[in-house]
Amino acid sequence: MKWITAPVVAALLMSGSVMAHVTGGHGQMQHGQMQHQMSDEQYAWGKMGNAKQVDREIVISMTDDMRFTPSEITVKANETVRFVVDNNGVLLHEIVIGTPDELQKHAVMMEKFPNMAHDEPYMAHVDPGKQGLVVWNFNRPGEFEFACLLPGHFQTGMKGKITVKE
């Protein structure tokens, strides 16, 4: 395992990421392998949901044409959603939920450090032909996005929109 160097730590802290480490590849760590020590952490787009208190399940398909289906989702404020994310391609894909600004910053970081591995409750890395899960509580209204931030994927439009209504 390689440890993060000082410039990388500074960049991560500036981007809002506190916990990350570098491994041999972005896709080697599956969602849920790291302990989420801050599982109740509040983000602008909500917080980690309780898998036992899911209000709705939404299936999202990811494909190698760099698209999500559906690409637009509407939820109610305080709704807990289980996203079942199917990777129907032959490439590794991921889903990351956030604000447009946060996703853009994270995508730039991923271009600079493509082997950066991380695990947060608002993301899932999904191997080809596999399925991932994200359980999220949208406790704040607003316009948010989801995206695949692997280098080149976000840049070719692999993102979608989440509208959280009061």
Buried (B, 14 or more C-beta within 10 A) or exposed (E): EEEBEEEBBEBBEEBEBEEBBBBEEBBEBBBEEBEEEEEEEEBEBBBBBEEEEBBEEBEBBBBBEBBBEEEEBEBEBBBBBBBBBBBBBEBBBBBBBBBEEBBBBBBBBBBEBEBBBBBBBBBBBBEBEBEBBBBBBBBBBBEBBBBBBBBBBBEEBBBBBBEBEE
